[in-house]
């Protein structure tokens, strides 16, 4: 352990920052992530509609097993939509953070 402290005192501290101008393709990254999030939102809305219809029909016909699966499908679709929306906010945060460095 003392060797680490000695090593840290001997080596001078360097201020190293990433070269963000060396990495290109920010606009490509934005378009790819935007397209993927659009697909996720479309699929989650379709899944929500289908699961809600299955839940309603099976509940009215007295089939609790299928109704439970429809209910799970509704909650999974809502969770996917929430995560996709949070992904947009997270991606915007990271892009703004990269600009600030």
Secondary structure, DSSP 8 states (H G I E B T S, - for coil): -HHHHHHHHHS--------GGG---HHHHHHHHHHHHHHHHHHHHHHHHHHHHHHHHHHHTT-HHHHHHHHHHHHHHHHHHHHHHHHHHHHHHHHHHHHH-
